[in-house]
Amino acid sequence: MEKIRKTILLSLLLLTSSQAVALNLGNLQGESRREYKSPRGLSELCVIQKKWPGAVYSNSDVSKENTLCNYDFYLNVGLCPKYTSTNPAILLLEPNAQYSKEAIDASDCQIKSMKLETEAKFKQSVTCSYTPAILAYYHVSRALGNVGRVPTTVLRTMDIVTHAKLTQKANNYLSNINDPIRLSWEQVALAHKNPRMHPRLFESSLNQIYGALSDNIKKEEQYTDVSGHGDYDSRYQRFLRQKPFLRVASSQSVSQQVGTTEFTQVAQVVLQMKDVADMVLIDTLLNQQDRIGNIHYKFFWYYIDPQTNKLVRRKSDAKVKKDSVQIPEEESREMSGLQAALLKEMVLKDNDCGVTKTNMMKKIGALDKVRHFSYATYRGLLYFEQALNTPAAKDYFMTELLFAASEYKSLLKNTQEAKRILMAKCQSGDLHFDVDLETYIPGTPPPTISCAL
């Protein structure tokens, strides 16, 4: 606990850096922006960032961006401080028949017992959390082909008075708890007393706090298959010893490791290997410090359409209870007779501790050990690296995603190194491109591999 306490204090000290420049709200244009009035008449902003050129954003992404920017803090969502994380956040809660917005706001925010749904999370550059990291994960994920299925994210501001009241509510609730979470909220309260010293928290007029507003993934499960169980300090070393990473690092092909290429038998292994390799890549690019233990999954059906011989993905309502997967009977009936598999899809929902942090994947040499990779992701990396080394890209990351010049430089260096590592393996034949599920559809020819653009 003392180590966590020191980390929190150090992180907050870094936020007072004289090199940080306070955000000017007038410069926030993005693709679109909306304004909301706080009770004292301030114009709060929600900004949808411009899209990275060449990235693929789904219709769902666009819809969720608009949904996020339709949340009015004073009209259609309840607001509560999050009591369960050392990275303080404000939760946006859906009112229900029992709890109106006014009732939620007036409550002590026992949201679990109140059975309220969290629709979104508003996070700032506090403790390990860093606003540009949350924004960048969303857009870099889409640039690489939606690796990690990172939640949709926009930029949002909140009246400093509103945030101060929520901070006080958190401190009142946690006052008798000797926990690093309490320390985090206490430090946020101190920052409110001297906002000028925290330019990564408060915009230039010192009237508003700003941060990333992200869609909240619901009904996800902890992906302990990938993270394993054990001590916090050795979590990354433990990750390297788990079966999913050992498969990704193996010199054997997927068919050699599994003993078959039959779709339903190989699908989960293949998807898990792709997800692990993708995670290693994006965490390497974005200096992620706190991934292991913060990996989740959701269930989806994957099956081969007998009419088109195409791969179909469908949401599942399967649940885990007492370490057993329970599948609704209706789903089982509908999938019977098909070449179908119920798969765990990785979700990277906690992406705030990055960009300015210790690059743990690089520290343990994870990408150097990877021997299996998605060809689609590989091509996405090549195009991303090519586009990244341009003045327009630097402007994009600094203007849209709020990077400092040094942070953009770090991203560029990481991306160039990742390309060099993977391209060298591709050229030597040491990289297996055998973790794209589409290639396991019967009759599908293997992709033509090119190691360079």
SERODO-626576 format. One record per residue (C-alpha): residue in three letters; x, z, y. Coordinates in Angstrom, 2 decimals, padded with zeros to 5 digits. Each point is the difference from the previous one (the first is absolute). Layout:
! SERODO-626576
ALA / X / Z / Y
...
//
This chain:
! SERODO-626576
MET / 000.00 / 000.00 / 000.00
GLU / 002.88 / 000.74 / 002.38
LYS / 001.33 / -003.53 / -000.55
ILE / -003.41 / -001.47 / 000.85
ARG / -000.17 / 002.23 / 003.08
LYS / 003.37 / -001.24 / 001.24
THR / -001.04 / -003.60 / -000.65
ILE / -003.14 / 000.45 / 002.09
LEU / 001.96 / 001.51 / 002.91
LEU / 002.65 / -002.72 / -000.17
SER / -002.65 / -002.73 / -000.04
LEU / -001.63 / 001.43 / 003.10
LEU / 003.33 / 000.26 / 001.77
LEU / 000.56 / -003.69 / -000.69
LEU / -003.29 / -000.79 / 001.73
THR / 001.38 / 001.38 / 003.26
SER / 002.86 / -002.53 / 000.00
SER / 000.84 / -001.22 / 003.49
GLN / 000.33 / -003.51 / -001.45
ALA / -003.74 / -000.16 / -000.70
VAL / -002.07 / -001.76 / 002.66
ALA / -003.58 / 001.13 / 000.53
LEU / -002.63 / -002.57 / -000.88
ASN / -001.70 / -001.83 / 002.88
LEU / -003.64 / -000.55 / -000.97
GLY / -000.21 / -003.05 / 002.23
ASN / 002.49 / -001.77 / -002.27
LEU / -002.20 / 000.42 / -003.08
GLN / -001.84 / -003.30 / -000.37
GLY / 000.41 / -000.96 / -003.65
GLU / -002.42 / -002.46 / -001.53
SER / -002.89 / 001.93 / 001.52
ARG / -000.64 / 003.38 / 001.58
ARG / -003.02 / 002.20 / 000.57
GLU / -000.55 / 002.89 / 002.37
TYR / -001.99 / 003.20 / -000.42
LYS / -000.73 / 002.68 / 002.59
SER / 000.98 / 003.59 / -000.73
PRO / -002.22 / 002.83 / 001.35
ARG / 002.19 / 000.27 / 003.09
GLY / -000.11 / -003.74 / 000.65
LEU / 003.35 / -001.18 / -001.38
SER / 000.11 / -003.45 / -001.61
GLU / 001.22 / 000.46 / -003.57
LEU / 001.30 / -003.13 / -001.73
CYS / -000.20 / -001.55 / -003.42
VAL / 002.35 / -002.96 / -000.44
ILE / 000.02 / -002.47 / -002.88
GLN / 003.56 / -001.28 / -000.23
LYS / 000.78 / -003.70 / -000.12
LYS / 000.47 / -001.35 / -003.52
TRP / 003.48 / -000.76 / -001.32
PRO / 000.29 / -003.82 / -000.10
GLY / -000.21 / -001.28 / -003.56
ALA / -001.26 / 003.28 / -001.46
VAL / -003.21 / 000.02 / -002.03
TYR / -002.71 / 002.34 / 001.29
SER / -003.20 / 000.17 / -002.02
ASN / -003.52 / -000.12 / 001.35
SER / -000.15 / 003.67 / -000.97
ASP / 003.00 / 000.74 / 002.24
VAL / -001.68 / -001.63 / 002.98
SER / -003.27 / 001.82 / -000.70
LYS / 001.73 / 003.37 / -000.32
GLU / 001.99 / -000.53 / 003.20
ASN / -003.29 / -000.49 / 001.83
THR / -001.55 / 002.99 / -001.76
LEU / 002.91 / 002.21 / 001.06
CYS / -000.35 / -001.14 / 003.60
ASN / -003.75 / 000.63 / -000.10
TYR / 000.52 / 003.74 / -000.50
ASP / -000.89 / 001.83 / 003.18
PHE / 001.43 / 003.53 / -000.12
TYR / -002.93 / 001.27 / 002.08
LEU / -002.87 / -001.92 / -001.54
ASN / 000.05 / -001.07 / -003.66
VAL / 002.62 / 002.01 / -001.92
GLY / 000.76 / 003.68 / -000.44
LEU / 003.54 / 001.19 / 000.77
CYS / 001.97 / 002.59 / -001.94
PRO / 003.67 / 001.00 / -000.20
LYS / 001.57 / -000.46 / -003.42
TYR / 000.98 / 003.34 / -001.52
THR / 001.75 / -001.28 / -003.14
SER / 003.11 / -001.85 / 001.18
THR / 003.23 / 000.80 / 001.84
ASN / -000.64 / -003.23 / 001.93
PRO / -002.85 / 001.03 / 002.36
ALA / -002.84 / -002.49 / 000.23
ILE / -003.53 / -000.29 / 001.33
LEU / -002.61 / -001.00 / -002.59
LEU / -002.92 / -002.23 / 000.93
LEU / -003.02 / 001.12 / -002.02
GLU / -003.24 / -001.77 / -000.82
PRO / -003.02 / 002.08 / 001.06
ASN / -002.64 / 000.48 / -002.70
ALA / -003.53 / 001.37 / -000.33
GLN / 001.26 / 003.57 / -000.07
TYR / 002.75 / -000.23 / 002.60
SER / -000.45 / -001.93 / 003.24
LYS / 002.98 / -000.94 / 002.15
GLU / -000.72 / 003.01 / 002.20
ALA / -000.15 / 002.31 / -003.04
ILE / 003.30 / -001.35 / -001.33
ASP / 001.73 / 000.45 / 003.34
ALA / -001.33 / 003.56 / 000.31
SER / 000.97 / 000.98 / -003.56
ASP / 003.25 / 001.56 / -001.23
CYS / 000.60 / -003.28 / -001.85
GLN / -000.24 / 001.07 / -003.63
ILE / -000.59 / -003.64 / -000.81
LYS / 000.29 / 000.33 / -003.78
SER / -002.76 / 002.58 / -000.26
MET / -002.00 / -001.96 / 002.59
LYS / 000.30 / -003.07 / -002.24
LEU / 000.90 / -002.28 / 002.89
GLU / 001.65 / -003.39 / -000.36
THR / 003.22 / -000.63 / 001.95
GLU / -000.22 / -003.52 / 001.39
ALA / 003.32 / -000.17 / 001.84
LYS / 003.06 / 002.01 / 000.96
PHE / 001.55 / 000.21 / 003.47
LYS / 003.72 / 000.83 / -000.21
GLN / 002.74 / 000.33 / 002.59
SER / 003.78 / 000.29 / 000.11
VAL / 000.09 / 003.63 / -001.09
THR / 002.27 / 001.64 / -002.62
CYS / 000.89 / -002.76 / -002.49
SER / -002.78 / -002.28 / 001.22
TYR / 000.84 / -002.93 / 002.29
THR / -002.59 / -002.31 / 001.56
PRO / 002.08 / -003.22 / -000.18
ALA / 000.56 / 000.60 / -003.73
ILE / -003.73 / 000.17 / -000.71
LEU / -000.63 / -003.16 / 002.02
ALA / 002.93 / -001.88 / -001.53
TYR / -000.90 / 000.78 / -003.61
TYR / -003.35 / -001.72 / 000.44
HIS / 001.39 / -003.19 / 001.50
VAL / 003.18 / -000.25 / -002.09
SER / -002.10 / 000.56 / -003.11
ARG / -002.12 / -003.03 / 000.91
ALA / 003.08 / -002.05 / 000.88
LEU / 001.31 / 000.59 / -003.54
GLY / -003.31 / -000.83 / -001.69
ASN / -001.94 / 003.29 / 000.26
VAL / 002.58 / 002.01 / -001.91
GLY / -001.08 / 003.60 / -000.49
ARG / -003.55 / -000.70 / 001.20
VAL / 000.77 / 001.94 / 003.18
PRO / -003.09 / 001.17 / 001.95
THR / -001.13 / -001.96 / 003.04
THR / 001.30 / 001.59 / 003.21
VAL / -000.50 / -000.31 / 003.76
LEU / 001.37 / 001.79 / 003.07
ARG / -002.19 / 002.66 / 001.65
THR / 000.19 / 002.46 / 002.88
MET / -001.85 / 003.30 / 000.53
ASP / -000.58 / 002.07 / 003.11
ILE / 002.65 / 002.73 / 000.01
VAL / -002.70 / 002.62 / 000.68
THR / -001.94 / -001.02 / -003.11
HIS / 003.13 / 000.07 / -002.15
ALA / 001.06 / 003.38 / 001.42
LYS / -003.35 / 001.50 / -001.03
LEU / 000.37 / -001.34 / -003.55
THR / 003.57 / 001.33 / -000.10
GLN / -001.26 / 003.43 / 001.03
LYS / -002.66 / -000.14 / -002.72
ALA / 002.72 / -000.69 / -002.58
ASN / 002.13 / 002.86 / 001.28
ASN / -002.94 / 002.39 / -000.06
TYR / -000.84 / -000.92 / -003.58
LEU / 003.62 / 000.23 / -001.18
SER / 000.94 / 003.09 / 002.00
ASN / 000.15 / 002.31 / -003.01
ILE / 001.73 / -002.47 / -002.30
ASN / 003.79 / 000.12 / -000.33
ASP / 000.49 / -003.65 / -000.75
PRO / 001.96 / -003.02 / 001.38
ILE / -003.35 / -001.61 / 000.84
ARG / -000.67 / 002.80 / 002.49
LEU / 003.44 / -000.51 / 001.51
SER / -000.74 / -003.71 / 000.44
TRP / -003.18 / 000.66 / 001.96
GLU / 001.70 / 002.72 / 002.05
GLN / 002.62 / -002.52 / 001.06
VAL / -002.67 / -002.50 / 000.98
ALA / -001.55 / 002.70 / 002.21
LEU / 003.38 / 000.57 / 001.64
ALA / 000.35 / -003.74 / 000.61
HIS / -003.34 / 000.03 / 001.81
LYS / 001.41 / 002.55 / 002.45
ASN / 002.80 / -002.34 / 001.02
PRO / -001.11 / -003.59 / -000.76
ARG / 002.66 / -001.52 / 002.25
MET / 002.62 / 001.05 / -002.56
HIS / -001.76 / -001.89 / -002.81
PRO / -000.15 / -003.70 / 000.95
ARG / -000.68 / -001.06 / -003.60
LEU / -003.17 / 002.09 / 000.01
PHE / -001.47 / -000.39 / 003.48
GLU / -000.37 / -003.19 / 002.02
SER / 001.58 / -000.38 / 003.42
SER / -002.84 / 001.52 / 002.08
LEU / 000.12 / 003.09 / -002.27
ASN / -003.79 / -000.10 / -000.25
GLN / -000.25 / -001.27 / -003.57
ILE / 001.66 / 000.38 / -003.37
TYR / 000.49 / -003.15 / -002.07
GLY / 000.46 / -000.82 / -003.64
ALA / -001.05 / -002.13 / -002.96
LEU / -003.58 / -000.03 / -001.25
SER / -000.13 / -000.97 / -003.68
ASP / -002.80 / -000.71 / -002.41
ASN / -000.31 / 002.82 / -002.52
ILE / 000.22 / -001.06 / -003.64
LYS / -002.62 / 001.86 / -002.04
LYS / -000.16 / 001.15 / -003.62
GLU / 003.66 / -000.67 / -000.63
GLU / 002.08 / 001.82 / -002.62
GLN / 003.58 / 001.28 / 000.08
TYR / 002.26 / -002.52 / -001.75
THR / 002.07 / 002.53 / -001.91
ASP / 000.96 / -002.64 / -002.59
VAL / 002.32 / -001.34 / 002.71
SER / 000.96 / 003.20 / 001.85
GLY / 000.25 / 002.37 / -002.96
HIS / -000.21 / 003.77 / 000.40
GLY / 002.67 / 002.36 / 001.23
ASP / 002.04 / 001.40 / 002.86
TYR / -000.41 / -001.47 / 003.50
ASP / 003.71 / -000.25 / 000.73
SER / 000.71 / -002.08 / -003.11
ARG / -003.11 / -002.17 / 000.18
TYR / 001.83 / -003.28 / 000.60
GLN / 002.45 / 000.56 / -002.83
ARG / -003.01 / 000.83 / -002.20
PHE / -001.69 / -003.26 / 001.02
LEU / 002.98 / -001.94 / -001.35
ARG / -000.48 / 001.65 / -003.41
GLN / -003.73 / -000.76 / -000.33
LYS / -001.07 / -002.72 / -002.43
PRO / -001.47 / -002.31 / 002.71
PHE / 003.31 / -000.24 / 001.85
LEU / 002.03 / -000.20 / -003.21
ARG / -002.07 / -003.04 / -000.96
VAL / 000.65 / -001.59 / 003.40
ALA / 003.72 / 000.69 / -000.40
SER / 000.20 / -001.26 / -003.61
SER / 001.89 / -003.17 / -000.89
GLN / -002.67 / -000.78 / -002.60
SER / -002.87 / -002.30 / 000.86
VAL / -003.56 / 001.32 / 000.16
SER / -000.80 / -001.65 / -003.33
GLN / 003.03 / 001.69 / -001.58
GLN / -000.97 / 003.39 / 001.41
VAL / -003.68 / -000.20 / -000.94
GLY / 000.26 / -002.19 / -003.08
THR / -002.71 / -002.42 / 001.09
THR / -001.17 / -002.22 / 002.84
GLU / -003.71 / 000.35 / -000.83
PHE / -001.76 / 000.66 / 003.30
THR / -002.03 / 003.11 / -000.80
GLN / 002.96 / 001.73 / -001.65
VAL / 002.61 / -000.83 / 002.59
ALA / -002.05 / 000.10 / 003.22
GLN / 000.45 / 003.69 / 000.91
VAL / 003.75 / -000.04 / -000.61
VAL / 000.40 / -003.20 / 002.03
LEU / -002.05 / 001.20 / 002.97
GLN / 001.71 / 003.38 / 000.03
MET / 003.44 / -001.63 / -000.05
LYS / -000.94 / -002.29 / 002.87
ASP / -001.38 / 002.91 / 002.01
VAL / 003.13 / 002.10 / -000.56
ALA / 002.35 / -002.84 / 000.98
ASP / -002.12 / -000.81 / 003.06
MET / 000.04 / 003.66 / 001.02
VAL / 003.77 / 000.19 / -000.29
LEU / 000.32 / -003.07 / 002.21
ILE / -002.31 / 001.02 / 002.86
ASP / 001.34 / 003.56 / 000.02
THR / 003.53 / -001.40 / 000.19
LEU / -000.92 / -002.23 / 002.94
LEU / -001.77 / 002.77 / 001.93
ASN / 002.28 / 003.02 / -000.61
GLN / -002.57 / 002.04 / -001.91
GLN / 000.99 / 003.62 / -000.51
ASP / -002.96 / 001.55 / -001.78
ARG / -001.56 / -002.36 / -002.54
ILE / 000.40 / 001.67 / -003.38
GLY / -002.95 / 002.31 / -000.51
ASN / -001.97 / -002.03 / 002.57
ILE / -000.98 / -002.88 / -002.29
HIS / -003.61 / -000.63 / -000.97
TYR / -002.08 / -002.42 / -002.03
LYS / -003.54 / -001.26 / -000.41
PHE / -001.64 / -001.62 / -003.02
PHE / -000.82 / -003.71 / -000.03
TRP / -001.05 / -002.36 / -002.75
TYR / 002.05 / -003.14 / -000.50
TYR / -001.41 / -002.67 / -002.26
ILE / 000.35 / -003.69 / -000.71
ASP / -003.06 / -002.02 / 000.96
PRO / -000.88 / -002.01 / -003.13
GLN / -001.46 / -002.80 / 002.12
THR / 002.87 / -000.54 / 002.43
ASN / 002.91 / 001.63 / -001.86
LYS / 000.79 / 001.83 / 003.26
LEU / 000.84 / 003.66 / 000.46
VAL / -002.84 / 002.10 / 001.43
ARG / 000.38 / 003.43 / 001.59
ARG / -002.95 / 002.37 / 000.20
LYS / -000.41 / 003.53 / 001.29
SER / -000.64 / 002.70 / -002.60
ASP / -001.78 / 003.34 / 000.21
ALA / 002.12 / 001.46 / -002.81
LYS / 001.11 / 003.58 / 000.59
VAL / 002.61 / 002.36 / -001.39
LYS / -001.36 / 003.30 / -001.28
LYS / 002.20 / 002.45 / -001.90
ASP / 002.65 / -002.70 / -000.54
SER / -002.59 / -002.31 / -001.55
VAL / -001.18 / -003.29 / 001.52
GLN / -003.78 / -000.20 / 000.12
ILE / -001.40 / -003.51 / 000.33
PRO / -003.67 / -000.54 / 000.96
GLU / -001.93 / -001.42 / -002.94
GLU / -001.26 / -002.93 / 002.05
GLU / 003.56 / -001.06 / 000.82
SER / 001.05 / 000.25 / -003.65
ARG / -002.92 / -002.22 / -001.04
GLU / 000.73 / -002.59 / 002.67
MET / 003.70 / -000.18 / -000.89
SER / -000.52 / -000.12 / -003.76
GLY / 000.68 / -003.43 / -001.43
LEU / 002.28 / -000.93 / 002.91
GLN / 003.77 / -000.01 / 000.19
ALA / -000.20 / 003.03 / 002.26
ALA / 002.21 / 003.00 / 000.76
LEU / -000.68 / 003.08 / 002.13
LEU / 003.12 / 000.41 / 002.13
LYS / 001.51 / 002.51 / 002.38
GLU / 000.71 / -001.69 / 003.33
MET / 002.60 / 001.78 / 002.12
VAL / -001.05 / 001.01 / 003.51
LEU / 002.62 / 000.99 / 002.59
LYS / -002.16 / 002.00 / 002.41
ASP / 002.58 / 002.49 / 001.37
ASN / 002.46 / -002.08 / 002.00
ASP / 000.66 / 002.10 / 003.07
CYS / 003.47 / 001.32 / -000.86
GLY / 001.98 / -003.17 / 000.58
VAL / 001.91 / -002.28 / 002.41
THR / 002.06 / 002.79 / 001.65
LYS / 000.45 / 002.04 / -003.18
THR / 002.45 / 000.27 / -002.90
ASN / -000.24 / -003.10 / -002.19
MET / -000.38 / 001.70 / -003.37
MET / -000.41 / -003.18 / -002.05
LYS / 003.27 / -001.28 / 001.43
LYS / 001.65 / 003.38 / -000.52
ILE / -000.73 / -000.09 / -003.75
GLY / 000.77 / -003.72 / -000.26
ALA / -003.44 / -000.80 / -001.37
LEU / -000.14 / -003.67 / 001.03
ASP / 003.46 / -000.62 / -001.48
LYS / -001.37 / 001.16 / -003.36
VAL / -003.14 / -002.17 / 000.00
ARG / 000.08 / -002.78 / -002.61
HIS / -003.66 / -001.08 / 000.04
PHE / -001.77 / -001.36 / 003.03
SER / -003.10 / -001.89 / 001.09
TYR / 000.87 / -003.57 / 000.90
ALA / -002.79 / 000.06 / 002.61
THR / 001.53 / 003.10 / 001.62
TYR / 003.48 / -001.52 / -000.19
ARG / -001.14 / -003.10 / 001.87
GLY / -001.80 / 002.21 / 002.51
LEU / 003.25 / 001.88 / 000.65
LEU / 001.93 / -003.23 / 000.58
TYR / -002.53 / -001.23 / 002.56
PHE / -000.19 / 003.41 / 001.66
GLU / 003.78 / 000.26 / 000.32
GLN / 000.19 / -003.50 / 001.45
ALA / -002.67 / 000.73 / 002.62
LEU / 001.28 / 003.49 / 000.79
ASN / 003.33 / -001.13 / 001.47
THR / -001.55 / -001.55 / 003.12
PRO / -000.69 / 001.18 / 003.58
ALA / -003.74 / -000.38 / -000.65
ALA / 000.19 / 002.37 / -002.97
LYS / 001.91 / 002.60 / 001.99
ASP / -002.62 / -000.22 / 002.74
TYR / -002.79 / 000.35 / -002.58
PHE / 001.39 / 003.18 / -001.53
MET / 000.82 / 001.57 / 003.36
THR / -003.23 / -000.98 / 001.76
GLU / -002.62 / 000.10 / -002.75
LEU / 001.46 / 002.63 / -002.33
LEU / 001.81 / 002.11 / 002.65
PHE / 003.48 / -000.23 / -001.55
ALA / 003.07 / 000.91 / 002.00
ALA / 002.72 / -002.66 / 000.09
SER / 002.15 / 002.05 / -002.40
GLU / -002.92 / 000.28 / -002.44
TYR / -000.53 / -003.76 / -000.02
LYS / 003.73 / -000.43 / -000.59
SER / -000.20 / 002.36 / -002.99
LEU / -002.95 / -001.91 / -001.47
LEU / 001.84 / -003.29 / 000.41
LYS / 003.11 / 001.38 / -001.68
ASN / -002.00 / 001.49 / -002.88
THR / -001.86 / -003.28 / -000.53
GLN / 003.17 / -002.07 / 000.00
GLU / 001.61 / 002.38 / -002.50
ALA / -003.07 / -000.09 / -002.26
LYS / 000.02 / -003.80 / 000.06
ARG / 003.71 / -000.05 / -000.85
ILE / -000.44 / 002.42 / -002.92
LEU / -002.96 / -001.81 / -001.55
MET / 001.25 / -003.52 / 000.64
ALA / 003.34 / 000.79 / -001.65
LYS / -001.85 / 001.27 / -003.07
CYS / -002.24 / -003.05 / -000.01
GLN / 002.97 / -002.35 / 000.17
SER / 001.82 / 001.84 / -002.79
GLY / -003.07 / 000.01 / -002.23
ASP / -000.22 / 003.80 / 000.04
LEU / -003.44 / 000.10 / 001.64
HIS / -003.04 / -000.53 / -002.22
PHE / -003.01 / -001.47 / 001.80
ASP / -002.45 / 001.18 / -002.64
VAL / -002.29 / 002.50 / 001.74
ASP / -002.64 / -002.27 / 001.54
LEU / -003.20 / 000.44 / -002.02
GLU / -001.13 / -003.59 / 000.58
THR / 002.83 / -001.28 / -002.19
TYR / -001.50 / 001.80 / -003.02
ILE / -003.20 / -002.05 / 000.04
PRO / 000.07 / -002.15 / -003.17
GLY / 001.06 / -003.54 / 000.75
THR / 001.55 / 000.83 / 003.36
PRO / 003.43 / -001.63 / 000.41
PRO / 002.81 / 002.25 / 001.27
PRO / 000.84 / -000.38 / 003.70
THR / 002.83 / -002.26 / 001.09
ILE / 002.61 / 002.41 / 001.33
SER / 002.07 / -000.66 / 003.10
CYS / 002.30 / 002.75 / 001.21
ALA / 000.06 / -001.29 / 003.58
LEU / -002.52 / -001.50 / 002.42
//
